[in-house]
Amino acid sequence: MSSTSQKHRDFVAEPMGEKPVGSLAGIGDVLGKKLADKGFDKAYVVLGQFLVLKKDEELFREWLKDTCGANAKQSRDCSGCLREWCDAFL
Amino acid sequence: MPEFLADPSVLTKEKLKSELIANNVSLPGGEQRKDVYVQLYLQHLTARNAPAALAQPDFSSDEEREPTPLGARSRGGAAPGRKATKKTDKPRLEEKDDLDVTELSNEDLQEQLVKYGVTPGPILATTRKIYEKKLQKMKEQGPELGSSTLLPTVSSSAENTKQNGNNDSDQYSDNEEDPKVEFRLEKREPLKAKTKTPVTLKQRRVVEHNQVETTAQLPVDDAVMSEGTPIAETIVASSNETLVVEKTLAEERRVERDILKEMFPYEVSTPTGISASCRRPIKGAAGRPIELSDFRMEESFSSKYVSKYVPLADDKPEKPVTKKRSIPMWIKILLFVVVSVFLFVVYQSMETNQGNPFSKYLGVPEAKIQAD
């Protein structure tokens, strides 16, 4: 097994559909709520932001930090999760 | 270009009139109040000190920009010090219209990012802040690098006057020459050091280190400066490098032998300079018995082993050797047991039915592989 979490593996295993934002790796209850308050209530909205930033993980991490106060690990997990999802399904 | 005053009211009316006339400004007929002349002065003359500020609206096609030049002119008259007094180019570079990145329009922000080689995505409400931060970062890195890619683009951008462009290139070449000079000085110093007769090994080593460092630095720095450096400099650099490299090779060989003799005084000197010493089995490890006779053979080996093992052999020749190791045996066994228990617990946790882990132990690895 790799060093990814179960959440990551679950997310990347299938199309995200209508999954909530809390299903993203690195995004727990607190961060999920903050994102939802800003309008990013579904995982696909966050995916949209990731795509708009041209799938640049660095910029996305920066954005995540500014938007919901994610720390380095959380943002790294989230960006990695989205990147893998895009590699698999986009 | 003569400097025009920031506050023309310090001049007398006569002086104002003469200044205006000297610069072909039409005066109103008859004697006017001083204020009139001051205003004229500000409008026509002081504004000429700030060409860049006026030129900015042409840079972008946004309508938002149009009111600002009018504001700029009046403000430019009131506070031209920014542009008029500072003739240096560094503030001018930073005073492109993005002194405050947050005031840039989306398109301007995009253009600025492209100048730094970044291809930004669409600048939207959510992404704008990130790109502003990125631009800020690039600007900080830009001047440090010497911004060889930036300066030509800046000078070529629409309404900068020729003087600005020339000044940029002058400063740019100044930046180049200083490190150039520094390189040559560094190169010559080690060469000079070499011509002196080296007294000790240590001095030689220090000199060589310097040379190695300078030669290592040169390619790196050359890469940075590569865009603007003239070809002649690189030729000089490469020729100096080859000289330095040749001399280092010759001296290194001499030094090597001396160093080796210092480090290994007890080594057998063979024609090739190599003497293979087979690795001794560590006496007392893995239950090997210690015999004094084994230590007699050590004249040809390094003295380290002798000093380490002779006292051991002398003190306790017959006791079991388990106690005199760096890590005692019982600790090793304990660790092994702990690790095996841990692994066992892991197996257990992965097993869904907790019925009989012992009896199913044989079946566990297979089940684990399937579950993965």
Interface residues (C-beta under 8 A of the other chain):
Chain A: M1 Q49 V52 L53 K54 D56 L59 E62 W63 D66
Chain B: T119 P120 G121 P122 L124 T126 T127 K129 I130 K133 K134 D372
